[in-house]
Every structure is written in C-alpha cells, then in structure tokens.
Amino acid sequence: MENPYVERVAQATDKLLATTSRLDDVGAAGPSLLPDWDRSMVLTHLAANADGTRRALEAAAKGEVGEVYPGGRPARDAEIEAGRARPAREVEERLRAACEQLAAALENASDEAWESKAVHPSGEVRIGPGLVVGRAREVEVHHVDLGYGYEPRDWPFGWVLEEMDRVMIDLPSRLPPNVAVVLTASDAGQHWVAGSGDGVEIMGTTNDLFAWLTGRAPRVGEQECPPLKPWR
C-alpha cells in the first residue's frame, strides 16, 4: 500500500522493538506510566492492537467487516490483564510476531481495504484513516508509556505536528468550564485555540504541547496548565 503512514508505523515499530529487546523480566514487570499497568501489559496491548488491525485488513480483503477486538472492550481488557508480569522474552516474541504479521498485511493491502470499515470498541471506523493512522499513534504514545528511556521529545516532529490537529478536535470537551486555551508552538510558529471563556496562553515546543494534550505530561515546560479530562 502506497501510504506514508505505513512507513511511519514501520519506523515507530522498529524503535519500540529496540526498546523491548532491552527489557529483562524485572523491567517487564516494573510499573509503566499508565495507572496499574506494568510494562508487559503495555506491550501485550500493543501486540493485541497489531493483531486487531491485521484482522481488519484480512477481513476487508474478503469483502467483510472485521472486528478489531472480538468480544469488544471486555475481551480487550481481559487480554491486557493477562499480560501482567509476563516474562520479557515471551512478551517480546508475541509483540514481534504480531508486528511482522501486521507489516505483511499492510504491504499486501489494497486501496479498497484502506477505505473499508471495521468494528472497534469506540465504534465503526475506516481502516486507513482510523486504524492504520491510529496504529502509529498507539505505538508512539505507548512507547513513552513504558517509561523506559523513550520520551515525548523523541517523537518525530512531523508526526506530532499532524497529530496536533487531531487532538485539538475534542479538546473543548476536555477543558474545565469557561476556560479557553491559546497554544503556541515555539518551534513551529503555529497556534491553536480551543474552548471559551477566560483565556490561558500556553507556549512550548510542539512535542511538549502534544505531551500535555495527551495526558503524558502535567505541564508544558515549567508552565502550569489547566487540568484536562482523560484523552481517549
């Protein structure tokens, strides 16, 4: 499939697998940055997400609508919990296999599959704009959630700049009442505005802004920011 996000998924995956290969059993069982998730659970989730995206692509190739997580959110959550404290090499092998199978499915996917629909716990989505673009986001953001050396400053700048427009869509509903924010990217010269009421000006690098917007940082630089409702 000729699409820039296929390459972005591949690049993000290579970085994730490099980090995963350094984990030992103690590190895998250690706490991630997600509440009550250890690192094995984060990696199990990323493997399951790769499997689900692949299943959706394979179903689309047959003219069917695939389900990303058969059994819905309860089954998804149960699989993540089952990953708790799994040995590092076991989790790495599962993740690597899932990523390789997804890469093959993406390589063989048609343009029609890209525009086909799939069933996700959040609702019906188009595979390309929804699942594949979302796959890059899942890998990049959850790589940071491992808390194992990969940080928001390591995110690719071009990818973050595109994601900023997406994350701003639902920001008004996540802000406190009667609060507006004016965001300025000091390294890109871009501005974003959301909300209504008393304005709060926030300036920082694009990556720092995105980290705050996605709940991966409590502030932008040294600046305190309004509290946000959870992202996604």
TAZISUL-V588765 format. One line per field, one symbol per residue. phi: phi as a letter, one per 40 degrees, with the letter a starting at -180 (. if undefined). psi: psi as a letter, one per 30 degrees, with the letter a starting at -180 (. if undefined). burial: + if it has 16 or more other C-alpha atoms within 10 Angstrom, else -. A space follows every 10 residues. Layout:
# TAZISUL-V588765
phi->???
psi->???
burial->???
This chain:
# TAZISUL-V588765
phi->.caccccccc cccdcccccc cccbcccccc ccccdgbccc cccccccccc dcccdccccc ccgbbcbcbd ggcdcdcccc cccdgcddcc cccccccccc ccdccccccc cccdccbacb dchcbccccc cccccdcdcc ccccccgbhc bdccccdccc cccdccccdb cdcbccdgbb bbbbccbbgb bbbagahccb cbbacdcccc ccccgcacab gcccbdcbcd cg
psi->kjkffeeeee eeeeeeeeee ffkaeeeefl kafkkgklee eeeeeeeeee eeeeeeeeee fggljlkejk faeeeeeeee effkgkkeee eeeeeeeeee eeeeeeefkl eeeeflllkl ffaklkedfd eeeeeeeeee efeeffhhfk leffkkeeee eefeeeffeg eeffllkhkl kjkkjfgfgl kkklakbkkk kkkaleeeee eeegggkflj bgkklkkklk k.
burial->----++-+++ -++--++-++ --+---++++ +++---++++ ++++++++++ ++++++++++ +---+++++- -----+--++ +-+++++++- ++--++-++- +++-++--++ --++-+++++ ----++++-+ ++++++++++ ++++++-+-+ ++--+----+ +--+---+-- ++-++----+ +-+++----- --+++----- -+++++++++ ++++-+-+++ ----++-+-- --
